[in-house]
Amino acid sequence: MQKKIFIKTFGCQMNEYDSNRIYDSVKRLGFIKSEDQGNADCYLLNTCHIRDKAKEKVYHEIGRVKKLYRGRKKPIMIVAGCVAQAENQEMLNREPYIDIILGPQSYHKINDLLKNFINKDKIEETEFDTILKFNYFDKIENKNSNVSSYLTIQEGCDKFCSFCVVPYTRGPEYSRPFNKILAEAESLISNGAKEIILLGQNVNAYSYKDKFKEYRISNLINKLASYSELKRIRYTTSHPRDMTDDLIECYSTNKKLMPFLHLPIQSGSNKMLKLMNRKYTVEQYIKIYEKIKKINSSIEFSSDFIVAYPGETDDDFNKTLNLVKKIKFINSFSFIFSPRPGTKAANLDQIKKETAKERLLKIQEHLFKSQLNMNESFINKSIDVLVENKINGQKKLFGRNKYMNSVIFDGEENYIGKNINIKIKEVNQNSLFGKIEKNNMRAA
Ligand code: SF4
């Protein structure tokens, strides 16, 4: 009988990509994907360390799994991802239910670990073997068949922002070979991908050198655009310091690159940016914004904000508010600072909780208003939507416009994978709701 694996994924798109690649790998051992978390021979938690209390959430999840399998054969319990990397042996010591701890740069070892698990010794694998990992996965076809597919091109980070664990959990910056990325893109496209989202912790720091030249993300974007079946290209997450002119130029020359850029700034105060070790100034950020807007004023931005970072005064916070009023980010993430063990900011004096909450509410009021204003601007307009899938249990379809807004409408499944025009009738802060324009009926 075939063995089943269930993977629960937390956090960013890179974890989602990794989980799919783990499925591709363990399939070779005869594992099939289980949709039922209560019925698996192997249960893998792919964890994220970005949010508050990440470690406790993992123990909580394991508590749930234990209950699910009470009185039955327990699954092989694997904790993977950034929490596994950060906590490693300590997790094995604290929670005997865990069988394998697997760091993000050791995923290529998963098949061997599962094969050898028969002797039931606890295993911890948290080496930074990034090159071996990608060499291993380059030999395994990416079976993902999503209309919008992720493709990791770069991992790790050398920037060491004071608040962030990524350099410790994902290791130093590594860029995959140009031709391997293209080979994977080709298989995604032959599986039906119409949109590819290039991923990396510092995706725009992508740099791969062979004997002849250095390839940057701009080279990748331009090459991908030559595949006629591929309709849209995106990339995330970018660092302002790596927004080089060749990449900015893509917005003027490349019609498939979507006019929406997620570019985290974190704060509108230079003092705070320095304390966070972000290595750019507000003025430099605005210059990038203006350059891109000059190329095409309809390009929109989203960002990330940390409020109440240690040392943030009212004046610093007001500078962030002013920036948010100036640049109407159409979709952003905002959080109260929370310390991550092992980072430079871990032991700094924190700002009072009430002040932090007040600041978060204030900034979100502005961010959410910009988001809603943007969404309302689509009402009664016909917009181009790439249809991604059917919504589970409903007769509705889900797609995205060029700005990544979710668009929901009634329609038949034969629209999936197509670009169609949707007339928007209603919106809320997160989604647009509309109807298929009549002329699409003939095209489908
Ligand atoms: S650039 Fe900063 S925030 Fe982004 S992954 Fe690197 S250290 Fe973390």
Residues whose N, C-alpha, C, O or C-beta is under 5 A from the ligand:
A	BS01	SF4	C157 K159 F160 C161 C164 V166 Q201
